[in-house]
Amino acid sequence: DEKEDIGPIKDSFKYTGPLRRFKVTPKRHVPEHIQKPDYWLFGDPLSEIEADKTNRIIVNSDEDIEAIRLACKIGRLALDAAHSVVAPGVTTDEIDKVVHETIIKHDAYPSPLNYYRFPKSV
């Protein structure tokens, strides 16, 4: 049963309330046609690390700024989608699924996914 596989982790921690730690589910799939960042496979944002070493301020082109605007719009849609499902009893994994699917639907890569090996989209 899938629910048993992702249920609470049994540990010896003395919890003070009803919340429990759960197992982390596998990373969600990103379709092949979506452009992926350099960290998508191994988790290290190499281009960012290299850029940090230069101590230079990046000046974005008009095309870059339009891409940033589009990313912001998709980010807003992802926040709205997350907000629409937040309720008592809804797991963070369920919220992650909604956010991930919203971003993928707009042919974008969920930027937290595998960033420094972070396993989720939110």
C-alpha positions in Angstrom: 0.0 0.0 0.0 1.4 3.4 -1.1 0.3 5.2 2.1 2.3 2.7 4.3 5.4 3.5 2.2 5.2 7.2 2.9 3.8 7.1 6.4 5.3 8.5 9.6 8.9 7.5 10.5 9.0 5.6 13.7 11.6 7.0 15.9 12.3 7.6 19.6 11.8 11.4 19.5 9.5 12.7 22.2 6.9 14.6 20.2 4.8 17.1 22.1 1.9 17.3 19.6 0.2 15.3 16.8 2.7 16.3 14.0 5.1 13.6 12.9 8.1 13.4 10.6 7.3 11.5 7.3 9.5 9.7 4.8 10.5 11.8 1.8 8.9 10.6 -1.4 10.9 10.3 -4.6 11.7 13.3 -6.7 8.9 14.1 -9.2 9.5 13.8 -13.0 10.4 16.7 -15.2 9.5 16.1 -18.9 12.4 16.0 -21.4 11.2 19.0 -23.4 11.6 21.4 -20.4 15.0 23.2 -20.2 16.8 22.2 -17.0 19.4 24.1 -14.9 22.9 22.8 -14.5 22.1 21.4 -11.0 19.1 19.3 -12.1 21.1 16.0 -12.3 23.7 16.3 -9.5 22.5 19.1 -7.4 25.4 21.6 -7.6 24.6 24.9 -9.3 28.0 25.1 -11.0 27.2 28.3 -13.1 26.1 30.1 -9.9 29.2 29.0 -8.0 31.4 30.1 -10.8 29.6 33.5 -11.1 30.0 34.1 -7.4 33.8 33.8 -7.8 33.9 36.7 -10.3 32.6 39.3 -7.9 30.9 41.0 -10.8 27.4 42.4 -11.0 25.3 40.8 -13.8 23.6 43.2 -16.1 20.6 41.6 -17.7 19.6 42.1 -21.3 16.0 43.1 -22.3 15.5 39.5 -23.3 16.7 38.3 -19.9 14.4 40.7 -18.1 11.4 39.4 -20.1 12.4 35.9 -19.1 12.6 37.0 -15.4 9.1 38.5 -15.7 7.7 35.3 -17.1 9.4 33.3 -14.3 7.8 35.7 -11.8 4.3 35.2 -13.3 4.7 31.4 -13.2 6.0 31.7 -9.6 2.8 33.7 -8.7 0.7 30.9 -10.3 2.6 28.3 -8.2 2.0 30.3 -5.0 -1.7 30.6 -5.8 -2.0 26.9 -6.5 -0.2 26.1 -3.2 -2.5 28.4 -1.3 -5.6 26.8 -2.9 -4.8 23.4 -1.4 -3.4 24.4 2.1 -5.8 23.1 4.7 -5.6 21.0 7.9 -4.7 17.4 7.0 -3.1 18.3 3.6 0.5 17.1 3.6 3.4 19.1 2.3 3.9 16.3 -0.2 0.4 17.0 -1.6 1.2 20.7 -1.8 4.5 19.9 -3.5 2.6 17.8 -6.1 0.2 20.7 -6.9 3.1 23.2 -7.2 5.2 20.9 -9.3 2.4 20.2 -11.7 1.5 23.9 -12.0 5.1 24.8 -12.9 5.5 21.8 -15.3 2.2 22.8 -17.0 3.8 26.1 -17.9 6.8 24.4 -19.4 9.1 25.5 -16.7 11.5 23.8 -14.3 10.6 24.0 -10.5 13.8 25.7 -9.4 14.1 24.3 -5.9 14.0 20.8 -7.3 17.5 19.2 -6.7 19.1 22.6 -5.9 21.9 21.6 -3.6 20.1 18.2 -3.7 16.8 19.5 -2.3 14.3 16.7 -3.2 11.1 18.8 -3.7 9.6 21.6 -5.8 8.7 23.6 -2.7 
